[in-house]
Amino acid sequence: MERSFVQNSNVDQTNDVLQHLAGLLPVVDLTSWANSNPGPLEHGIVDDDRIRFAVDKILRTLYMPGKHVLITGNKGVGKTTLIRSLALNNSQGESPFLSNERFLWLDCNNVGPEDSRACLESIFASISKMQGIVLCLDGIGSLLRRSQGGSNKPLLRSMISRPNLRVIGVMSSWEFNDLISSDAQMLDYFTRVELDEPSEEIANTITERQAEILQNTYQISIDASVAERAVALTSTFILNECHPAKSVNLLQQICANIDFDRTQRNLNRDEINLSDIVAAISEKTGIPEETISGESQTTGFEDPLLDAVVGQDESVRLVANELSLIKSGLNEPGKPASVMLFAGMTGVGKTELAKRIAELYSTSRLVQVYAMGNYTEPHSVSGIMGVPPGYVGHEEGGRLVNELNSDPYSVFLLDEAEKCHPNIWKPFLNLFDEGWIVDQRGQKAYADRAIFILTTNAGDKQISQMSKNGTPAEEIAERVKQILSKVRHERSSQPVFPAQFLSRIKRIMVFNSLDEESMIGIAGRRLNHMSKQWSIKRQKTIECHPDVARLIGKKGHDLNETSNGREGGRIISRLVSDIVESKIQEKAQNDPDDYQKASVIKVNSLDYLTDDIADSLSIEFITAEESTGIELNHV
């Protein structure tokens, strides 16, 4: 039944206002939506204590004259669902004092600081023509920020003081802390309603209900057990998103892909199975499918991390434990998710492990690298914090703040930390202690979900010797702290790491020097990587005998020992290129016809060895017909 405020005399005016708003921002008339879709279950809204309690708090707030609401929470926890629940409840007459109110939802997330004031004025000028409005501003934080660090909060307060207007703002928790929490005047107008991530049990219920909706939409069968595994596996392997959105979005993506295959590729599929879930998560995170499919709900991160590095089992175990604590929410609140120091010789896997952590944790799946050797002067801190007012580029702000606000789940690699000027660490003191940082523009960013990884080669020889002597890892880590406390900047002679900075490092992981077996393992992985690249770029599969990896690994280990560990595992990549790929290219030039016809390239070691490893290898080109029935044995 239509509400009284939508009588014929007001319908045209209401539609005109909605059309004008739609020209500014995405807008939804939630009241009309609720009246035409009265059932909450049809929209996946389940009996969730979080939503029910939040709805009650919102209604009690809106009942008070002049009071408005701010819904806060991380992306994906159900803030939009909460607003839709309000509209649905109101359409069913559960809130008599709002019976003549119209709920309008506007998406303000993409409003820039330079347009925020004009947009805010246009919104309120439009709705001034309507009576009885509950205005839901999704992304209200974007409307509050102005260029040059200004604010629209006084303008907003004057506008929401108008009678017969109720405002529900939606923003992230860090935006609330940044923009509202310390503003007494804004807190007089707004009541905060924080929506936390649901438990896995509730996430299962929500995902199963959404799976039923997807079944009806796409005509694809989704078993309840598959939906449950989607929740469990996304909970384990996708750390940078929240339930229930991450499991629901995964199912929706798979349904869309299957529908595309049916309608555009004429492939006959009508159900989602576990392998689809595993493949989608693997594609999203880069973790091998076999690792995902073999994991249970409570498993750790050791296997996916061990895929990245060889010979550093103890460090991998510590990092895996740290990620498990972060995933469980047991990291210290109000501080970065973790601050870790990777200590050891060059080329032992410190950077590779940081990259894999980023693949598992960061939204971008990319590690943000800061080469601290580029910050050797006091003024070079501007490369991190931005330049002062009056200088060119001030408006661009600080790199660190921009990257934190762009991806709160960033993984930062502060590489070769001992090389920078001591002043560079000053902004990090507060960041590591309080969890927030402000750049030269006055723009604030929170790092409570970010991971910081420092690497150092300081004392690498002592670390290597202690590792060989079997010294416990805790004792080596304490020795690393002592070594770092004595490191001085080469120009100023100041200590690079003050004691208060070292005390803020949560974990120290010691990386061992690489023994021969580790080098052989690295060689095997590098050869596999080379084979994949050749398959993608040249449509030829390279099959290497295991002895090839052993030859290259031993050679790499000898060269690394000769250089006193300065080469590390990086030398393996050079050897694979110089020995195997160069040998293949040489044979391809001598036998171009056979090379063109070949689909498989077999690399074997000869029965006899020579001083030049390349001369100890044999290369054989095999055509597709010849390779039929041959089982390839990759390293």
N, C-alpha and C positions, 0 to 999 in steps of 0.2 A: 504494500500500500504506500502511495507517495505521501511525503511529508507535507504539512500545511504550508511551508514556505515555498513549495514548488507549485503554487497555484498558478493558473494561466497568466495572471497579471505580472508575475515575477519570472516566468520561465524564459522569456526573450532576454530580459536583462541579465539573468544568470548565465545564459548561454553566451551572451556577448562578453561577459567578464571572463568566462572560461576560455573563450577563443583568444582574447587578448593575452591572458596568462600563458596560454600554449605557445604564443608567438615569442615569449620570453624564455620559458623553461619547460621541460617535460612536466606535465600536470595530469593528475588523475582525480576525478570526482569519486572519492571513496564511498560517499553516501549512496550515489546511484549504483555503484558497483555492488555494495552490500545489499541494497534493495532487490537487485536482480539476481543475486547469488547468495541466498540466505544461509546456506549450510557451511559451517566451518570445516567439516571433514572434506568437503569437495575441494577445499583449498589447502589441504594438508595441515591444518591447524589442529593439533592434538591436545589432549588434556595434559598440559605442562605446568607444573607448579610455578616455574619461573615466570611464565606469561601471565598466569592467573594472579599472582601476587603483584606483579608490575602493573597490570590493568587496574587493580584495586587502588594502588597508590596513586596512579595517574588520575583516576576519577575523583579521589578525595582531594587532590590538589586543585583540579579544575573546578571543583565545587566552591572553592574559596574565591571571592571576588579579587580580581587583579593578580592572581597567581597563574603561572605558566610552568611548563614542564620541559626538562632536557633529558632525553633518553641517550645514555652513553653505553659504549661497549665496543669490543673489537669487531672487525668486519666478519660477517657470516654467522653471528650468534643469534640472529633472529629479531633485529630491531624493526625491520619492515614488517615482519609477521606480527609483532606486537601492535603496531599501528593498525594493521588490517583487523586484528582481533578486536580492537576498540571500536572500529567502524561496524563490524559485524554485530557485536554486542549491542551497540546503540540501535542498529536497525531492528533488533528483536525486542526493543523497549526495555532493556535492562538498566538504563540510566535515564530516568524521567526528566532530570534537569537539563539533559542534552537532547530531548526529544525533537526540538525544533532547530537543531544545529546541523550544519553541513560540514563534513570532513573533506578538506582539500589537501592533496599531497603534491608538493613541488620538489623536484630534484635540483638542488643548488650546488651539487658537488663540483661542477665544472666552471663555476663563476670565478674569474680571476680577480686579484686585488684591485686592478685598475677599473674594473666594471662593477665592483661590489656595491658601492653607494648608489649608483644609478639604478641598479637592479633592485636593491632594497626599496628605494623610493617608488619604483614602478609597481612592485608587488603590492605594497600597502595602498598606493593610489587606486589600484584596480579593485581590491577587496573592500575599499571604503564604500563602494556602491552596493555592497551586499550586507545583509543582516544575519547575525547568528552564524559565525564562521569559527570552526576549529582548523586553524592553519598549521599543517604539518610540513615543516621545513627540513628536508633531508639534506644534510651537509651544511647546517647553519653556520658552521665555523668559517666557511668560505665567504659568507656574507659579512662577517665581522672584521675580516682583515682588509686593510687598505694598503696602497703602495707606500713605500718609505716607512714602513712600520706603524702606520696610523691605524685607527680603529673606528668602526661604525657602531660601537656599543651604545654611546649616548643617543644616536639616531634611533637605534632599535628600541631602546627603553622608552623614548617618547612615543614611538608608534604603537607599541604594545600596551600603552596606557589607555588606549581608546576603549570605551565600553563595548560590550557585546562581541569582544574578540578574545579568543583563546589560542595560544600558540604552543605547539609541541615541536621542539627542536630535536634533531638527531645529529649526534657527533661522536667521534671516537673518544675513548677515555683520555688519551694523551692531549687531544684538543681541549677537552674540558680542563685538564690540569694547567694547560698553557694559557687559555683565554679567560676562564671563568673562576677557577677555584679560589684565587686570591682577590677577586673583585667583589667587595661587600655589596655594592649597589646591584650588580647582576644577580647575586644570590638572594637579594630581597625579592626579586621578581620571579626567579626560577627555582623549582625543586628538581633535584637530580634523581633520576631513576636509572641505576646501573644494572645492565643485563649481562650476566656472566655466561660463559660457555656452558652448555648443558653437559650433564654426565653422559657417559657412553651408553648407559641404559636408555636414557631419554632420546639420545641421538639415534639409537636403533629404532625406537618407536616412530620418530619423525621420519626417518629415512624409509622405513617400510611403508608408511602412509604415502609419502611422495612417490615411492616406487609404484604403488597402485595407480596413482594419477598418471604417471608416465606410461604405464601399461595401456591405459585407456586412450592416451593421446597418440601413442605411436603404434599401438597394436603389437606390442612386444612383451613376451612373458618374462617376468623377473621374479624368481623364487625368493621367498623370505630369507632363506639361508644365504643367498647371494647378496642381498641387501645388508645383511648382518656382517658378512665378510668385508663388504665395502667399507663399513664403519670401522671395523677392526684394523684393516690394512691402511686406510687413510690416517687413522689415529697413530699408527706406528711409523709410517713413512712420510707423511706430509705434515711437517711441523709448523709451516708458516701460514696455515689457514686454520679456521675454527670450525668445529661442529655447530650445527648440522650442515652448514653450507658445503663443506668440502666433500662429504660423501654424496650429498644430493646432486651437486654439480657434476661429480664424476659419473654418476648414473645417467644424468641427462646428456652428457657428452657422448657416452657410449650409445645411448638410444639414437641420438642424431646421426652418429656414424653408421649405425646399422640401417637406419632409414635411408641414408644417402646411398648405401650399397644396394639397397632393394630398388630404389626408384631410379637411380642414375647408372647403376652397374648391372642391374638385373640379377643380383645375387639373392638367393632364397634363404633368408634368415629371419627367425621370429622369436628368438630368446636371447637373454644375456646369461652367460655362465661365468664361472670363477676365472677362467683364463682371460676373459675380456677385462675383468677388474684388474688382474695382475698386469696385463699388457698396457692398460691405460695409466696405471701408476708408474710403471717402468718408463713409459714415454714422458711422463710429467717430471719425474725425478732423476732419470738416468740410471737408476739402480737396476742391475740385471734381473730379468724375470725370474730366473731360478732362485735368486736370493729372496725375492718377495714371496714367491709361492711356497717356499720352505719355512717361512717365518710364522710363528704363532702370535697371538694377541699380546703376549707379555715379553716377547723377545727383545734383545738389545740391538745395538747398531754395529757390533763388531764385524759381521760378515761384509756389509756394504763398505765399511771403512778399510777392511783388509784387502778389498779389491783395488784400493788406491795405492797402497804402499806395501813393501816387502821388507821383512826383517825388523819391524818395529812393533812387535806384538804388545809389549807392555804399554807403550804410548797409545796405541790404538785402543787398548782396553780402558785406559783412563779417560780418553776422549769419548768413547762409547758410553761410559758411565756418566760423564758430564752431560751428554745429550739426553740420556734417559732421565736425569734429574730435571733438566729443562722441560722435557716433554711432560713430566709429571707435575710441573709447577712448583718444584721444591727448591728452585733457585732463590737467592735472597731478593726479596721485593725491594723496589726502589733503586736497584742497581742494574748494570748490564746483565744480560742472561749469563754471560761468562766472560772472564778475562783470563786468557791462557798464554803461557810462554813456552814456545818450542825451542829447545836448546840442543845444539849439536853441530857437527861438521857440515860443510856444504854438500849438497847433492844426496842427502840421506832420506829425503822424503817429507821434509817439513812443509814445503809449499804444496806438494801434491796432496797431503792430508788436509790442508786448509781448503784446497779446491773441492775435495770431496765433501767436506763439512758444508760448504756453501751449496753444493748440489743437493744435499739432503735438507738443508735448513732454509736457505734464502729464497725469497719469492722470485728473484731474478735468476737464481741458480748460478750466479757469478760472484766470485770473491772480489771485494773492493781492495785493490792493492795500493798501499802507500809505501813507496821506496824511501825509507827514512834517510838514506844517504843523500837525497835531494834537499834535505832541510838542515843544512849545516850552518846556516846563519840565523841570528835571532829574528830578523824580519821575515824569514821564510815561513813563519807560522801563518802568514797571510794566505799561503797556498792551502791551508786547512780551514782557517777561520774567516777568510775573506779580507778584502782591503778596507782601510778606514774610510769614513765619510770624506767626500771631496776628491777621492782618487778614482781613476777610471776603473770600472768594473765593480764598484761598490754595490750596485743594485743586484748583481748576480749572487751576492752572498757567499757564505763559506761552503766549501765542497763537502765537509763532513756533515753539516746540518742539512744540506740539500739531499744528500744520499740517505740520511736517516729518515727524513720526512718522505722521501720517495719510496723507500722500502724499510719499514721498521724492523724487519727480520734480516737486515744486512749482516754479512760476515766480513769483517775488516781485517786485512792482513797488513800489519805494521812491520814491514820486512827490514831485516838488519837494523834492529832498533837501537843498537849501540852507536850508530854512526851519526845520529842527528844532534842538533844543538840542544842543550838542557832546557832552554826556554820553550821548546816545542812541546814538552810534556806538561806544561802548566795548565792548559785547558783540559787535558786528560785527567788531571787530579780530581777535579770536580765531577767530570763525566763518569769516572770509574767509581766515585764515592756516592754521588747523589743521583746518577742516572740521567742527567740532562745537561745540555750545553746551549750557549747562546752565541750566535755569530756577530759580526760587526754591524749588521743591519738591525740587530735586536731580535732576529728570528730565533725562536727556541725549538729544540728538537729533543725528544726523549729516546734513550737508548736501552730501555728496560727489556727489549726483546732482541737486542743486537748482541752479536758475539765478536769479541776482539781477540785477535791472535797476534802476539809479538813473536818474532823469530830473532835469534842471535847466534853468531858463531863465536862469541867471546868465550875463551877458555875451552875451545873445542878439543885441544890436545889433552888437557887434563880430564875432560869428560870422557874422551875415548879411552884413556888409560884406566880410569876408574871403572868403566864398563867392562873392560877386558879382565880386570882384577876381580870382578864379581861384586863390586861395592853395591849395597842396596840402593834402589832408586831414590828413596827419601833422602839418603845421605848425599847423593849426587845433586839432587835438587837444591838442598841447602847450600852445597858448595857453589852451585851456579849463582845463587843470590849473593854470596860473598864476593864472587868474581865480578859480578855486575856492579856491586856497590863501589868497586875500586876503578871502574872504567872512567876515564876522563876525556873530555872533548879535546881534540888535538890542537885547537887554536886557543881556546879560552882557558884550558886546564881545569875547568869546572867539572865536578862529578856529573856524568850524564844522567844517572838514575839516583835521585834523592831517596832517602830511606822511606819517606811517606809514599813515594810512588811504588816502590817494590812491594810495600805492604798491601797494595791494592791488587796485586796479581793473585788471582784465585788458585790457579793450577800451574805447575811447572812440569812439562813433559820432556824427558831426556831421550834424545834419539841416538841410538848406538851407531858406531861405524859399521859399514857394510862388509860382511864376510863373503867368502866365495859363493856359498849357497844362495845368499841373498842376491848377489850379482847374477847368478844363473837364473833365479826366479824373475828378476827384472828383465833379463834378456828374453825369457819366454813370453812375458807379457808384451814386450816391445815388438817381438816378431808377430804375435797375434794382432796387435794394433796395425802393424804394417800390412798384414794380409787383408784386414778389413778395409783399409784405405785403398789398396789396389783393387779390391772387389768393387768398391763404390765408384772409384774414379776411372778405372781401366777395364772393369768387367773381367778381371782375371783373378783366380784364386791361387794364392801362394801356399803350398804345403811344405812346411819345414820339418825335417826330422828332429827329434828331441836332442840329438847330439849337436846340432847346430847351435842351439841355445847354450848348451854346456861349453862349447868352444868359445863362443862370444863372451859368456859370463866369466870364464876363467881369464880370458885376455883382459877384460875390463877390470877384474880384480887385481891383476898384476900391475896394470897401468896406474890404478888408484893407489896401490901400496907404494909404488915408485914415487908418486907425487906427494906422499905423506897425507893422503886423504883429500887432497884439494880437488880431485876430479869428481868423486861421488858417483851416484847412479846416472848422472847426465851423460857420462861417457858412453854408456850403452847405446843411446840413441845414435850417437855419432858412429859407433862401430857397426850398428845394423845398417846404417846408410852407406858407410864406406865399404863394407864387406859384402853384404847380401845384395842390396839394391844395385850397387855398382856392378857386381858380378852378373846380375840379371840383365842390366842394360848393355853390358859388354857382349853377352851372348845374343841379345836381341839385335845388335848391330851386325853381328857376324851371320845370323840366321834370321833375317827379317821376315821371310815368308812363314817359317815355322812359328815365329813369335806372333804374327798376326792371326794365325789359325788357332793358336793355343788358347784353351780356356783354363787350364791348370798349369802352374809352374811348380815343379818339385825341386826342393833344395835339400840335398843330402850331403853328409860328410863322407870323405873318402876313407879307405882303410888305412891310408898312410897320411901323416901330417907333415906340413912344411912350416917354415918360419912365418910365411905369409898365410894367414888363415884363409884368405880368399882363394888361394891356390889349393886349399884342402877341401873345397866345396865343389860339388857337381850340380849343374843346372840342367833340368830336363823339361822341354815343352811338350804338353800333352793336349791333344785336341779333344773336343767334346765327345766325339765318337769313342776315342780311346779311353776316356775317363769314365765311361758308362760302367757302372757296377763297382767302381773303385771307391772305397770309403776313405775320406780324407781324415788324417790324424793331425790336427793342429797341436802346436806346442801347448 
